[in-house]
Amino acid sequence: MTVILGPNRYGKAETRLVRVVRDGVVHHIKDVTVSSALSGDMEDVHLTGDNASVLTTDTQKNTVYAFARKHGVAEIEDFAILLARHYVESQPTVHHARVEIEEYFWDRIPVADDSAPGADGKRHSFVRSGREVRTCLVHHDADGTTTVVSGLKDLVVLNSTDSEFSGYIQDEYTTLPPTRDRVLATAVSARWRHLSEASPYGESYAEVRGCLLGAFAETYSLSLQQTLYAMGERVLNTREELCEVRLAMPNKHHFLVDLTPFGLDNPDEVFYAADRPYGLIEGTVLRDDAPAALFAWE
Ligand SMILES: O=c1[nH]c(=O)c2[nH]c(=O)[nH]c2[nH]1
């Protein structure tokens, strides 16, 4: 028996970056967390402690900040591609780079006394948005292949009707009563794979988000699984730059509270919003001609 080194990668996780763009008195901010992981000729560092092949994780962090200054941060996918290509193309020992970015949204705080022309009552004050987190995952390989997956998480949605659940298996442990009208709530995590790295990432993100919300709102739901499929299907029917959508949706159960001890009825008005346990519904929706995913999701 011989022990050998298996798959490995290393990098700087969760580099926090806030980039301010000063357009006169009107400022813009981009708030992101960048994680990079590199792999390649890394046998020696593991087996003998020779670090000659290692682009340090500290350097990776510094590169994120230097690139933010030199290139700015527009769409997170473009920034991730820039970094991933740089690591692979600048270092012969690095054969593969994985860059993951999260973006947090901020809204402007309108100000009353703003006299600056063109400032439109908004200058340099922001409030962290209650919106979802935008994500991307980019891989670039020394063979020239780039894969891009975009996504979002914590998109919290609720339908207060138009959701049923019945007709499921009844075994000796089943107690769940069927319902013809329930609250359906979830926090959507969705990721979608681009066919090429030339996608219009900003427009694509806004449209996919709209598709997910639209399908959630407009689907009369017989199960969260059915709603999940409808959401992925709408994305792929709308956006031709995409070939695969992966969704994870916790079923945020809302239980009707029994108010009879207090002499009150409860006609679907007062609910206990349970946080755990929760059903977790996960699924992939894809075009039947989707090319091989390679390492895109890893
Ligand atoms: O939409 C649902 N899907 C399930 O699979 C399930 N299971 C459950 O207990 N409630 C629900 N709801």
The ligand as an ORCA input file, in Angstrom:
! r2SCAN-3c Opt
* xyz 0 1
  O     -44.535     21.128     -0.942
  C     -44.297     20.211     -0.133
  N     -43.541     19.149     -0.539
  C     -43.234     18.118      0.285
  O     -42.543     17.161     -0.134
  C     -43.721     18.173      1.605
  N     -43.603     17.351      2.671
  C     -44.265     17.933      3.709
  O     -44.333     17.452      4.880
  N     -44.814     19.114      3.307
  C     -44.479     19.288      2.006
  N     -44.760     20.285      1.138
*
